[in-house]
Amino acid sequence: MTFRTRFAPSPTGPLHLGHAYSALLAHDMAMSRNGRFLLRIEDIDQSRARPEWYSAIEDDLHWLGITWSGKVLRQSDRTATYSAALQTLWSRGLLYPCTCSRRDIEAAASAPQEGAPHHGPDGLIYPGTCRPNTPGGALRCPEDTPLRLDVRRALAAIEDEPLSFRETGSGPDGETGLITISGASLRDDVGDVVLRRRNMGTSYHLSVVLDDAAQGISHVVRGRDLFEATRIHVLLQRLLNLPTPTYHHHRLIRDETGKRLAKRDDARAIARYRAEGATPQDIRSMVDL
C-alpha cells in the first residue's frame, strides 16, 4: 500500500511554527517511504476564511521545500458530499436537530443533577437536551439546522463491534500501537457531537473523515491535541463504511511558557521569520527536525 498523508490547514491566519513542524514531519514521512503528500484546505468556516491566506499557505509551504501531489482539495467545493453523508446518517435515524446555544449547553451541563460538567474532544459533553426518545419521521434531512450524532443509536447500529485504530505516534498519556475504543468511552467521554454546524453545512469531524477517504489517506499525521477526537472519526468511518487510516499524533510546538501556538501568535508566523532572513533549515532547527 502506498503511503499517503496530507497537511490540512485552515485559511484563517498565517502559518506558524506549529504548522511548519506538522507539515514538514508529514512530508518527510511520505518522502522517506516513497509515498505521496497531499494538501487540503479546510475552509468549511467561510465566515473566517480569507482569500489572501489561501495563497499565503501555498507560498509558505513552497518556501519550506514542501511539494504536494495532485490538485489541492478545498472543503468548500465538497458541500454536496457532506450533505449526502448527513442524509445517509439521517435516514438511519442516527441524527437529530439541536437548537441549543453554547450558553444553553453550559447551563444544562451545570445543573445540580448533572454533577460536575465534563469536557470531551468536542468541548462540554452534550447533556442530551434535544435528543429524541425515538428517531424522527421525516424522510429528508432538515436544512440549515445543526445536527448531532446520537451516539447511543450509532453504537447500536454497529452492534457493539469493537472499534480500534493503529497509532504510530503517541497520545497524551503515551498511548501507542493498537488503540481499542470502548462504547462506554464514546457515550460518557464524547457524547452526541455536532456533525453539522449552523451556516457551515458540516463539521470538522464529518468533513475530515470524508475528505481523508476521498484523498485515499493511508496515514493521518496531526497534532496530539486531536488524539481524543480520533474515537469520533473511527466511529464515523464504521458508520459510513469508510477505511480507517493509521494515525500518527505528534508533539505540539509550544512557546516559552508552555502554551500551544495559535494563529494569533504572529510573532511565530513563518512569513515573519522569512522576512527577518531565516532559512528553511533555520525553521527545521527551531522545531527540532
Backbone torsions as a table, in degrees:
resi	resn	phi	psi	omega
1	MET	NA	132.1	178.8
2	THR	-71.4	132.7	176.8
3	PHE	-71.7	120.7	179.6
4	ARG	-131.9	122.2	176.4
5	THR	-132.4	-179.2	-175.3
6	ARG	-151.8	162.5	170.1
7	PHE	-121.0	132.1	-170.4
8	ALA	-133.8	74.5	179.5
9	PRO	-81.6	164.2	174.5
10	SER	-103.8	139.7	-177.9
11	PRO	-84.0	59.7	-175.9
12	THR	-120.8	8.7	-179.7
13	GLY	169.0	179.2	-176.9
14	PRO	-74.0	148.4	172.3
15	LEU	-70.7	137.7	-179.9
16	HIS	-116.4	-172.3	-175.9
17	LEU	-61.0	-33.0	177.6
18	GLY	-64.3	-40.7	175.4
19	HIS	-63.8	-43.1	-179.2
20	ALA	-58.8	-44.2	-179.6
21	TYR	-61.6	-48.3	-177.2
22	SER	-63.3	-44.8	-178.8
23	ALA	-66.7	-44.2	-179.8
24	LEU	-65.1	-41.4	179.4
25	LEU	-62.1	-47.6	-180.0
26	ALA	-63.1	-41.8	179.5
27	HIS	-64.9	-43.6	178.4
28	ASP	-60.9	-43.6	-179.8
29	MET	-62.1	-42.4	-179.9
30	ALA	-66.2	-44.6	-177.6
31	MET	-66.9	-36.2	-178.5
32	SER	-70.3	-18.3	-179.8
33	ARG	-108.3	13.4	-178.1
34	ASN	54.8	39.3	-176.8
35	GLY	-103.2	-157.2	-177.5
36	ARG	-127.8	140.6	177.8
37	PHE	-115.7	127.2	-177.3
38	LEU	-118.0	157.0	178.7
39	LEU	-116.9	132.8	177.0
40	ARG	-130.5	136.6	177.0
41	ILE	-103.9	116.6	-177.3
42	GLU	-91.8	88.9	-173.7
43	ASP	-118.3	38.1	178.7
44	ILE	-66.6	-27.4	178.6
45	ASP	-90.1	85.0	-176.9
46	GLN	-70.6	-15.1	178.1
47	SER	-70.9	-20.8	-178.2
48	ARG	-112.4	-18.0	180.0
49	ALA	-69.2	141.4	179.8
50	ARG	-129.1	136.0	-176.5
51	PRO	-54.0	-37.2	-175.5
52	GLU	-67.0	-23.2	-177.8
53	TRP	-80.3	-22.7	176.8
54	TYR	-59.9	-52.9	-178.2
55	SER	-71.1	-32.9	179.7
56	ALA	-63.9	-38.5	178.9
57	ILE	-60.8	-49.9	-178.3
58	GLU	-64.8	-38.1	-179.7
59	ASP	-63.3	-45.1	179.4
60	ASP	-63.7	-42.1	-178.9
61	LEU	-65.6	-42.7	177.2
62	HIS	-60.5	-42.1	-179.9
63	TRP	-62.4	-36.0	178.1
64	LEU	-71.2	-9.6	-178.7
65	GLY	91.2	18.0	-178.0
66	ILE	-97.1	127.5	174.7
67	THR	-119.7	158.9	-178.6
68	TRP	-135.7	159.0	-178.1
69	SER	-91.4	141.2	171.4
70	GLY	68.7	-169.0	-176.9
71	LYS	-78.7	144.1	175.7
72	VAL	-68.8	130.1	178.1
73	LEU	-89.6	128.8	176.6
74	ARG	-111.9	128.1	-179.3
75	GLN	-62.7	-30.9	-179.1
76	SER	-63.7	-14.9	177.3
77	ASP	-90.8	-0.4	-170.0
78	ARG	-119.4	25.9	-177.3
79	THR	-62.9	-34.6	-180.0
80	ALA	-65.2	-36.7	178.5
81	THR	-65.1	-43.6	179.3
82	TYR	-64.6	-40.9	179.8
83	SER	-63.2	-40.2	-179.5
84	ALA	-64.5	-40.2	179.2
85	ALA	-66.5	-40.4	177.5
86	LEU	-62.6	-40.9	178.4
87	GLN	-62.5	-39.3	178.1
88	THR	-61.2	-47.1	-179.7
89	LEU	-67.8	-37.3	178.4
90	TRP	-63.8	-44.8	-177.5
91	SER	-64.1	-20.6	178.0
92	ARG	-92.6	4.0	178.5
93	GLY	73.9	27.1	-174.9
94	LEU	-102.8	-3.3	179.9
95	LEU	-121.7	157.0	171.8
96	TYR	-148.0	149.5	178.4
97	PRO	-70.3	147.4	178.5
98	CYS	-139.2	122.1	-179.3
99	THR	-106.6	10.4	-178.6
100	CYS	-68.5	135.2	172.6
101	SER	-83.6	169.5	177.3
102	ARG	-58.6	-39.5	179.6
103	ARG	-66.2	-38.7	177.2
104	ASP	-59.6	-44.0	-177.8
105	ILE	-65.7	-42.2	178.9
106	GLU	-61.9	-40.8	-179.6
107	ALA	-67.0	-44.4	-178.7
108	ALA	-67.3	-41.1	-178.6
109	ALA	-70.1	-21.8	-178.7
110	SER	-95.8	2.2	179.3
111	ALA	-60.7	145.1	-175.8
112	PRO	-53.8	-38.2	-177.4
113	GLN	-71.4	-14.4	-179.2
114	GLU	-86.5	-14.4	-175.9
115	GLY	77.0	-163.0	-179.5
116	ALA	-68.6	135.4	179.4
117	PRO	-60.1	141.7	179.4
118	HIS	-113.7	141.6	177.9
119	HIS	-109.4	142.4	176.4
120	GLY	-124.3	-166.9	-178.7
121	PRO	-67.3	-12.2	179.1
122	ASP	-112.5	21.3	-178.2
123	GLY	95.6	-150.0	178.2
124	LEU	-57.6	132.7	179.2
125	ILE	-70.2	125.4	-174.3
126	TYR	-64.2	129.7	-176.5
127	PRO	-80.0	0.3	174.9
128	GLY	87.3	22.0	-176.2
129	THR	-55.5	-44.1	-176.2
130	CYS	-95.8	-1.1	-176.2
131	ARG	-66.6	122.8	-179.1
132	PRO	-77.6	156.3	176.7
133	ASN	-72.0	-31.3	177.5
134	THR	-131.7	152.7	179.2
135	PRO	-59.5	148.2	178.0
136	GLY	-64.1	157.1	-176.7
137	GLY	-94.6	-9.4	-178.0
138	ALA	-66.1	138.9	-179.8
139	LEU	-77.0	-39.3	-177.4
140	ARG	-94.7	140.6	177.1
141	CYS	-65.5	128.6	-179.6
142	PRO	-62.6	147.5	-178.1
143	GLU	-96.9	151.7	173.6
144	ASP	57.2	29.9	176.1
145	THR	-126.1	132.3	176.1
146	PRO	-58.2	140.4	-178.5
147	LEU	-124.5	139.4	176.7
148	ARG	-114.7	150.3	173.8
149	LEU	-84.4	125.9	174.7
150	ASP	-79.9	98.0	-172.8
151	VAL	-61.8	-37.2	-179.6
152	ARG	-62.8	-46.5	178.4
153	ARG	-68.8	-33.4	178.2
154	ALA	-63.5	-42.8	179.0
155	LEU	-66.6	-37.5	177.2
156	ALA	-65.3	-32.7	-177.9
157	ALA	-68.0	-27.9	177.8
158	ILE	-98.4	9.5	173.8
159	GLU	55.8	37.9	176.8
160	ASP	55.6	28.2	173.9
161	GLU	-64.6	143.2	-177.7
162	PRO	-59.2	138.5	175.5
163	LEU	-111.0	138.6	-179.2
164	SER	-159.4	165.7	173.3
165	PHE	-150.1	159.2	179.9
166	ARG	-95.7	125.3	-180.0
167	GLU	-111.9	121.0	178.7
168	THR	-104.5	-7.8	171.5
169	GLY	-99.0	-125.5	175.0
170	SER	-160.6	149.8	176.2
171	GLY	-83.3	-176.2	-178.1
172	PRO	-58.3	-30.0	-179.4
173	ASP	-107.3	23.4	177.8
174	GLY	83.1	11.7	-179.1
175	GLU	-61.9	132.8	178.7
176	THR	-154.7	169.8	-177.6
177	GLY	80.8	-147.0	179.8
178	LEU	-80.9	117.6	-178.7
179	ILE	-103.5	119.4	178.3
180	THR	-93.7	136.9	-177.7
181	ILE	-110.1	121.9	-179.6
182	SER	-90.1	151.4	175.5
183	GLY	-61.5	-36.4	-179.7
184	ALA	-62.4	-38.5	-179.6
185	SER	-67.2	-34.7	177.5
186	LEU	-69.9	-41.2	-179.6
187	ARG	-70.3	-45.1	-170.4
188	ASP	-93.2	-29.8	-173.2
189	ASP	-109.6	-6.7	179.0
190	VAL	-121.5	-57.1	178.3
191	GLY	81.2	-168.9	-175.5
192	ASP	-81.5	93.0	-175.6
193	VAL	-77.3	156.4	177.4
194	VAL	-77.7	129.2	175.4
195	LEU	-108.8	-13.4	170.8
196	ARG	-141.1	121.0	179.0
197	ARG	-94.9	154.7	-179.8
198	ARG	-59.5	132.8	176.6
199	ASN	66.8	15.0	177.0
200	MET	-119.0	-30.0	-179.4
201	GLY	83.9	-6.5	-179.6
202	THR	-164.3	-165.2	174.4
203	SER	-144.2	169.4	177.9
204	TYR	-57.1	-46.2	-174.4
205	HIS	-60.8	-44.9	-179.2
206	LEU	-70.9	-46.6	-175.2
207	SER	-65.3	-39.5	-177.4
208	VAL	-65.8	-36.4	178.7
209	VAL	-66.9	-46.3	-179.0
210	LEU	-68.3	-38.2	-178.7
211	ASP	-70.4	-40.0	176.9
212	ASP	-61.1	-39.9	178.5
213	ALA	-67.2	-42.6	-178.7
214	ALA	-64.1	-34.0	-179.0
215	GLN	-90.0	2.0	178.5
216	GLY	63.8	36.8	-176.7
217	ILE	-70.1	124.2	178.2
218	SER	-94.4	-28.9	-177.9
219	HIS	-136.4	120.6	176.9
220	VAL	-94.8	119.7	178.4
221	VAL	-110.5	117.4	-176.4
222	ARG	-158.6	173.4	-175.2
223	GLY	-68.4	152.9	-178.1
224	ARG	-63.7	-19.4	179.3
225	ASP	-66.5	-14.6	179.2
226	LEU	-100.3	5.1	-177.2
227	PHE	-58.4	-47.2	-176.6
228	GLU	-65.8	-30.9	179.6
229	ALA	-69.2	-16.3	-178.7
230	THR	-60.9	-29.0	176.4
231	ARG	-59.4	-41.9	178.3
232	ILE	-63.3	-44.1	-175.1
233	HIS	-66.6	-39.6	178.8
234	VAL	-66.2	-39.3	176.9
235	LEU	-62.1	-45.1	178.9
236	LEU	-64.1	-38.7	177.6
237	GLN	-60.5	-41.4	178.9
238	ARG	-66.4	-43.8	-178.2
239	LEU	-64.9	-34.1	-176.3
240	LEU	-99.3	7.7	177.4
241	ASN	58.4	47.6	179.1
242	LEU	-112.9	152.6	179.1
243	PRO	-70.0	151.2	175.1
244	THR	-100.0	117.6	178.2
245	PRO	-70.5	170.6	165.9
246	THR	-80.3	142.2	-178.4
247	TYR	-112.1	143.9	175.4
248	HIS	-132.7	99.6	178.2
249	HIS	-92.8	128.4	-173.6
250	HIS	-111.6	167.6	178.4
251	ARG	-62.8	159.5	179.3
252	LEU	-101.0	145.7	175.9
253	ILE	-86.4	127.5	-175.1
254	ARG	-123.9	162.6	178.0
255	ASP	-84.0	-172.4	-174.7
256	GLU	-63.9	-23.6	-179.4
257	THR	-91.3	-1.7	-178.2
258	GLY	91.6	3.1	-179.0
259	LYS	-82.2	137.1	179.0
260	ARG	-65.9	139.3	-179.9
261	LEU	-68.6	145.9	176.4
262	ALA	-133.0	171.7	-176.0
263	LYS	-66.3	-20.0	177.2
264	ARG	-75.0	-7.2	178.8
265	ASP	-84.2	67.6	-177.5
266	ASP	-60.9	-24.9	-179.6
267	ALA	-63.1	-21.1	179.4
268	ARG	-108.2	15.3	178.9
269	ALA	-67.5	140.0	179.6
270	ILE	-59.0	-40.9	-178.6
271	ALA	-60.3	-35.1	179.5
272	ARG	-69.6	-42.5	177.1
273	TYR	-61.6	-40.3	178.6
274	ARG	-60.5	-46.3	-178.5
275	ALA	-63.0	-28.4	-180.0
276	GLU	-87.1	3.3	173.8
277	GLY	98.1	8.1	178.5
278	ALA	-68.1	156.8	176.3
279	THR	-108.1	163.4	174.9
280	PRO	-55.5	-36.0	178.5
281	GLN	-67.4	-32.7	175.1
282	ASP	-61.4	-41.7	179.7
283	ILE	-63.5	-43.0	177.7
284	ARG	-59.5	-40.5	179.5
285	SER	-66.5	-39.1	-179.6
286	MET	-61.5	-33.2	-178.1
287	VAL	-103.6	13.5	176.2
288	ASP	59.3	46.2	171.6
289	LEU	-109.3	NA	NA
